[in-house]
Amino acid sequence: MADKQAFFNHIEKGYTTKGESITLGAAMLEGETLTNALVKIPLKTMNRHGLIAGATGTGKTKSLQVLAENLSEKGVPVLLMDMKGDLSGIAKPSPGHAKIDERHEKIGIPFTPKKFPVEIMTLSEQNGVRLRATVSEFGPVLLSRILNVSETQAGIISVIFKYCDDNKLPLLDLKDFKKILQYTTEEGKEEFSEEYGRISTASTGAILRRIIELEQQGGDLFFGEKSFNTDDLLRIDKNGMGYINIVRLTDIQDRPKLFSTFMLSLLAEIYTTFPEQGDSGRPELVIFIDEAHLLFKEASDALLDQIESIVKLIRSKGVGLYFVTQNPTDVPDAVLSQLGLKVQHALRAFTAKDRKAIKLTAENYPLSDYYKTDEVLTKLGIGEALVSALNEKGIPTPLAATMMRAPMSRMDVLEDLSLIHI
């Protein structure tokens, strides 16, 4: 039987912070929650990215909500991708419950219901601030990677952008781009051949088919005016709390191309426009990508390379990215290796493939004298998670099976969105 006092000291030493921190809960040993063995994440390392994973119904969304609330409370703005439509309740305080009080008593921290400043956003016709970008702003490189075209076709796309720049023609939406594309091999054929070289109809036809595929997934909703200003994501309310910006994506789960187009455009715009932060001690913005497998689903190698590059570079702008998904294997290894905080809820072992995935997941965590990681992963209860983070020096913290704290706001949908600032 493990020495509880030694374990308590182990956790206390590993999770002590000098600067500001976020408390996720209290460490557990052999199924028992050790009161005041607090698992705290330094605010300073929240731009080092993270992962929230676990089987359906194990508490991923609540963990996301806890992190978002506490960041907002510290004055850090948050952007949430709400795939299931169940995060708008953050705008209202939790009604509380005896079981929540019991949980927090075990953890050793008080439970205080609280509401948070919220902005609802949308990519489609749903209520909320519309998020859009022009084709010109998206640029030839990202457009080529989203369309997954050949090198030759990517060159043609670059030439079309150059032609539009030279002639001061704005590319606002996909209709604009299709018109110019057709113009290059029809009435504008001679003009293009003289200035930019011959363009084959076979290549423009292939590009056109890719654009139509993107339109069918809703790309026409995203491309156009008025462009969204990323500075609007950084607002702080009069009480010093960061806004929680919620992008409602309930109607695009079956359109991964649109989701990846939007995310790549947003991350590229943030990276381009945000200043370098250096060691500021806190993030400027934290982004949570729920159902993260949609970002990588059907993504081409070129697109994955682009995503991996942005993940590596964007933290220098003070931006943290947190991927929320059922299994860590949904996230490419090159991205997974960049994630400093891991909150792993229970995984279920129904098949040999599941058991293999659990063993692989266990290998992503620091070795521990107190846990057999692969066994703990299948025994965690709802609202419990294995946590591994980075301390203020960037060194991994001790692995901690954690009784997670409850969200301070509601955990359901607000039907009346007029209650929220839009």
Beta strands, then each sheet from edge to edge (+ up, - down):
strand 1: 21-29
strand 2: 32-42
strand 3: 50-53
strand 4: 78-82
strand 5: 118-122
strand 6: 129-130
strand 7: 244-248
strand 8: 285-289
strand 9: 319-325
strand 10: 341-344
strand 11: 384-388
strand 12: 400-404
sheet 1: 2+ 1- 12+ 11- 10+ 3+ 9+ 8+ 4+ 7+ 5+ 6+
end
